[in-house]
Amino acid sequence: MRLAAACLTTTFVLTQRNGACQRIAGSSNEVLRSDLLPRLARGEIFATVGISHLTTSRQHWRQPAVKVGQTPAGLRFDGEVPWVTGAACADFIVTGGTLGDGRQVLAAIPTNLAGVRVGPPAKLLALGASQTSSVRLDDVLLDERWLIAGPVEQVMKQSAGGGAGSLATSALAVGLSQGAIVHLQIEAERRSDLQEIIVPLRTECDELQTAIIQSAEGTPGTGAPAHSAEAIRGRANSLALRTTQALLAASKGAGFVVGHFAERAVREALFFLVWSCPQPVVDAALREMAGIAPCS
Ligand SMILES: Cc1cc2nc3c(=O)[nH]c(=O)nc-3n(C[C@H](O)[C@H](O)[C@H](O)COP(=O)(O)OP(=O)(O)OC[C@H]3O[C@@H](n4cnc5c(N)ncnc54)[C@H](O)[C@@H]3O)c2cc1C
């Protein structure tokens, strides 16, 4: 949260690296773990994730975005991984694909393998420095020593690291909100009328921070999360949008000029509407925007 308050882009890139590390650490493939984790920990190699096509992206497509075939020489990957942050700098991409029978695999694919092609970084509304690209996998032949999990049904539900909308994604939204509140406070030092705006936002932000920490720690005894990750993500998205827009409104036209913290924060808050956002959270946001009652 504190890192995201300082720089959302840097922190976002770190989450993608952490996501890769968590999935490798949670693998039952001992050879893979002992090969990659020490090198990752020492910062000798960089790994990132490209897993959205197994969770939130391209779910309406008839064909899987990445098809996998089993051959005597290893697994053959063919398709496009739509979103990979920091791909151009990555030594390994933790990604997956779907076999003909519907089972899925997750693997750490070395980016220097024949057939791996990193696309140019997408031009984005915000977080452009995250260098997020699509990655083509054209008949990439992968030795099974790089396998993290599978073949299994719904590999993302079986492997460690959490699915879309994990607590970490909400922590980043809260961090951005904290940054916006700090800048609102700077405005309020010269304009006392802003105090009544800041107080409820800060209270809500503190409560959400507590909820995230409690959920991460789990309920004593059972270890179950104190709040659902989905409910927290919905609250965090709403708070990030409101705090950054409150800052823009309070900063007036000066906040609309490129380079002001407010204009950047407003754009960055929009990221949470699309990044790793579970469908129920998207649906609830859309219903709110349309002015219709939430689903019961
Ligand atoms: C800046 C950025 C960085 C990201 N980094 C990563 C990363 O490092 N790793 C990673 O795994 N993921 C990453 N993601 C992916 C992210 O988590 C989401 O998966 C992604 O934003 C989902 O958007 P999509 O356009 O791929 O969704 P899609 O569902 O594929 O939607 C694309 C388009 O398809 C159409 N469509 C959508 N649903 C339907 C439907 N039901 N029926 C018909 N048409 C439909 C719409 O026209 C829509 O615009 C990143 C996303 C962003 C924006």
The ligand as a Gaussian input file, in Angstrom:
#p B3LYP/6-31G(d) Opt

LIG

0 1
 C       -2.123000      -2.190000     -18.257000
 C       -2.516000      -3.630000     -18.092000
 C       -1.568000      -4.531000     -17.676000
 C       -1.904000      -5.870000     -17.530000
 N       -0.927000      -6.740000     -17.152000
 C       -1.215000      -8.054000     -17.060000
 C       -0.194000      -9.005000     -16.771000
 O        0.979000      -8.672000     -16.566000
 N       -0.538000     -10.307000     -16.696000
 C       -1.794000     -10.747000     -16.911000
 O       -2.037000     -11.939000     -16.825000
 N       -2.792000      -9.868000     -17.194000
 C       -2.542000      -8.540000     -17.287000
 N       -3.542000      -7.653000     -17.627000
 C       -4.872000      -8.196000     -17.991000
 C       -5.994000      -7.823000     -17.050000
 O       -5.790000      -8.397000     -15.786000
 C       -7.364000      -8.274000     -17.621000
 O       -7.376000      -9.623000     -17.872000
 C       -7.687000      -7.551000     -18.908000
 O       -7.647000      -6.170000     -18.659000
 C       -9.063000      -7.982000     -19.436000
 O       -9.318000      -7.212000     -20.596000
 P       -9.431000      -7.841000     -22.058000
 O       -9.599000      -6.690000     -23.007000
 O       -8.332000      -8.775000     -22.320000
 O      -10.822000      -8.639000     -21.906000
 P      -11.705000      -9.394000     -22.950000
 O      -12.793000     -10.076000     -22.156000
 O      -10.893000     -10.246000     -23.841000
 O      -12.395000      -8.212000     -23.756000
 C      -11.843000      -7.696000     -24.993000
 C      -12.978000      -7.228000     -25.880000
 O      -13.782000      -8.345000     -26.207000
 C      -15.172000      -7.994000     -26.229000
 N      -15.918000      -8.814000     -25.250000
 C      -15.671000      -8.937000     -23.911000
 N      -16.555000      -9.782000     -23.349000
 C      -17.379000     -10.204000     -24.324000
 C      -18.492000     -11.084000     -24.361000
 N      -18.935000     -11.721000     -23.267000
 N      -19.082000     -11.314000     -25.542000
 C      -18.657000     -10.690000     -26.682000
 N      -17.606000      -9.835000     -26.689000
 C      -16.973000      -9.596000     -25.541000
 C      -15.241000      -6.520000     -25.925000
 O      -15.333000      -5.806000     -27.144000
 C      -13.931000      -6.219000     -25.235000
 O      -13.480000      -4.910000     -25.454000
 C       -3.232000      -6.306000     -17.783000
 C       -4.193000      -5.366000     -18.187000
 C       -3.848000      -4.047000     -18.358000
 C       -4.904000      -3.075000     -18.830000

